[in-house]
């Protein structure tokens, strides 16, 4: 979507809230969806709140390195 389209959508949403066509909670929910879409499209970034929790893979990597580093190569 273009920047003008997002601006128009946000303007219409604000207008609906201002004229009491939607409540505050609905306004915030819809605004969040729109802003997340803008963030994903413009920054190619997904917020951490939307990502599932995964174990730290760097920790496993470091454990593997320390295992091989501490092995006696002569045996």
C-alpha positions as protocol buffer text, in pm:
chain_id: "A"
residue {
  index: 1
  type: UNK
  ca { x: 0 y: 0 z: 0 }
}
residue {
  index: 2
  type: UNK
  ca { x: 118 y: 352 z: -54 }
}
residue {
  index: 3
  type: UNK
  ca { x: 187 y: 607 z: 216 }
}
residue {
  index: 4
  type: UNK
  ca { x: -112 y: 812 z: 101 }
}
residue {
  index: 5
  type: UNK
  ca { x: -341 y: 512 z: 144 }
}
residue {
  index: 6
  type: UNK
  ca { x: -223 y: 455 z: 499 }
}
residue {
  index: 7
  type: UNK
  ca { x: -266 y: 825 z: 574 }
}
residue {
  index: 8
  type: UNK
  ca { x: -621 y: 815 z: 439 }
}
residue {
  index: 9
  type: UNK
  ca { x: -708 y: 505 z: 642 }
}
residue {
  index: 10
  type: UNK
  ca { x: -571 y: 662 z: 961 }
}
residue {
  index: 11
  type: UNK
  ca { x: -750 y: 990 z: 887 }
}
residue {
  index: 12
  type: UNK
  ca { x: -1082 y: 808 z: 837 }
}
residue {
  index: 13
  type: UNK
  ca { x: -1030 y: 607 z: 1155 }
}
residue {
  index: 14
  type: UNK
  ca { x: -955 y: 923 z: 1353 }
}
residue {
  index: 15
  type: UNK
  ca { x: -1262 y: 1089 z: 1206 }
}
residue {
  index: 16
  type: UNK
  ca { x: -1482 y: 793 z: 1304 }
}
residue {
  index: 17
  type: UNK
  ca { x: -1354 y: 814 z: 1661 }
}
residue {
  index: 18
  type: UNK
  ca { x: -1388 y: 1193 z: 1674 }
}
residue {
  index: 19
  type: UNK
  ca { x: -1751 y: 1175 z: 1559 }
}
residue {
  index: 20
  type: UNK
  ca { x: -1825 y: 894 z: 1811 }
}
residue {
  index: 21
  type: UNK
  ca { x: -1892 y: 631 z: 1543 }
}
residue {
  index: 22
  type: UNK
  ca { x: -1653 y: 392 z: 1723 }
}
residue {
  index: 23
  type: UNK
  ca { x: -1541 y: 363 z: 2085 }
}
residue {
  index: 24
  type: UNK
  ca { x: -1195 y: 425 z: 2223 }
}
residue {
  index: 25
  type: UNK
  ca { x: -1100 y: 58 z: 2255 }
}
residue {
  index: 26
  type: UNK
  ca { x: -1208 y: -22 z: 1899 }
}
residue {
  index: 27
  type: UNK
  ca { x: -1019 y: 283 z: 1775 }
}
residue {
  index: 28
  type: UNK
  ca { x: -701 y: 169 z: 1952 }
}
residue {
  index: 29
  type: UNK
  ca { x: -733 y: -189 z: 1822 }
}
residue {
  index: 30
  type: UNK
  ca { x: -783 y: -80 z: 1463 }
}
residue {
  index: 31
  type: UNK
  ca { x: -506 y: 180 z: 1487 }
}
residue {
  index: 32
  type: UNK
  ca { x: -265 y: -82 z: 1621 }
}
residue {
  index: 33
  type: UNK
  ca { x: -341 y: -315 z: 1330 }
}
residue {
  index: 34
  type: UNK
  ca { x: -281 y: -36 z: 1080 }
}
residue {
  index: 35
  type: UNK
  ca { x: 41 y: 80 z: 1248 }
}
residue {
  index: 36
  type: UNK
  ca { x: 171 y: -278 z: 1263 }
}
residue {
  index: 37
  type: UNK
  ca { x: 102 y: -313 z: 889 }
}
residue {
  index: 38
  type: UNK
  ca { x: 288 y: 11 z: 822 }
}
residue {
  index: 39
  type: UNK
  ca { x: 580 y: -104 z: 1036 }
}
residue {
  index: 40
  type: UNK
  ca { x: 597 y: -443 z: 865 }
}
residue {
  index: 41
  type: UNK
  ca { x: 582 y: -292 z: 517 }
}
residue {
  index: 42
  type: UNK
  ca { x: 809 y: 7 z: 565 }
}
residue {
  index: 43
  type: UNK
  ca { x: 1064 y: -145 z: 802 }
}
residue {
  index: 44
  type: UNK
  ca { x: 1031 y: -514 z: 710 }
}
residue {
  index: 45
  type: UNK
  ca { x: 1014 y: -577 z: 1081 }
}
residue {
  index: 46
  type: UNK
  ca { x: 772 y: -780 z: 1290 }
}
residue {
  index: 47
  type: UNK
  ca { x: 727 y: -661 z: 1645 }
}
residue {
  index: 48
  type: UNK
  ca { x: 858 y: -882 z: 1924 }
}
residue {
  index: 49
  type: UNK
  ca { x: 511 y: -902 z: 2076 }
}
residue {
  index: 50
  type: UNK
  ca { x: 391 y: -1091 z: 1768 }
}
residue {
  index: 51
  type: UNK
  ca { x: 681 y: -1337 z: 1765 }
}
residue {
  index: 52
  type: UNK
  ca { x: 664 y: -1660 z: 1966 }
}
residue {
  index: 53
  type: UNK
  ca { x: 914 y: -1708 z: 2244 }
}
residue {
  index: 54
  type: UNK
  ca { x: 1203 y: -1925 z: 2130 }
}
residue {
  index: 55
  type: UNK
  ca { x: 1496 y: -2049 z: 2334 }
}
residue {
  index: 56
  type: UNK
  ca { x: 1817 y: -1859 z: 2284 }
}
residue {
  index: 57
  type: UNK
  ca { x: 2001 y: -2042 z: 2004 }
}
residue {
  index: 58
  type: UNK
  ca { x: 2323 y: -1851 z: 2073 }
}
residue {
  index: 59
  type: UNK
  ca { x: 2337 y: -2021 z: 2414 }
}
residue {
  index: 60
  type: UNK
  ca { x: 2330 y: -2365 z: 2251 }
}
residue {
  index: 61
  type: UNK
  ca { x: 2592 y: -2252 z: 2002 }
}
residue {
  index: 62
  type: UNK
  ca { x: 2821 y: -2131 z: 2281 }
}
residue {
  index: 63
  type: UNK
  ca { x: 2776 y: -2459 z: 2471 }
}
residue {
  index: 64
  type: UNK
  ca { x: 2875 y: -2652 z: 2158 }
}
residue {
  index: 65
  type: UNK
  ca { x: 3183 y: -2437 z: 2110 }
}
residue {
  index: 66
  type: UNK
  ca { x: 3293 y: -2478 z: 2470 }
}
residue {
  index: 67
  type: UNK
  ca { x: 3243 y: -2856 z: 2448 }
}
residue {
  index: 68
  type: UNK
  ca { x: 3467 y: -2887 z: 2145 }
}
residue {
  index: 69
  type: UNK
  ca { x: 3719 y: -2636 z: 2278 }
}
residue {
  index: 70
  type: UNK
  ca { x: 3760 y: -2827 z: 2604 }
}
residue {
  index: 71
  type: UNK
  ca { x: 3805 y: -3168 z: 2442 }
}
residue {
  index: 72
  type: UNK
  ca { x: 4152 y: -3315 z: 2444 }
}
residue {
  index: 73
  type: UNK
  ca { x: 4250 y: -3342 z: 2077 }
}
residue {
  index: 74
  type: UNK
  ca { x: 4539 y: -3581 z: 2157 }
}
residue {
  index: 75
  type: UNK
  ca { x: 4309 y: -3869 z: 2257 }
}
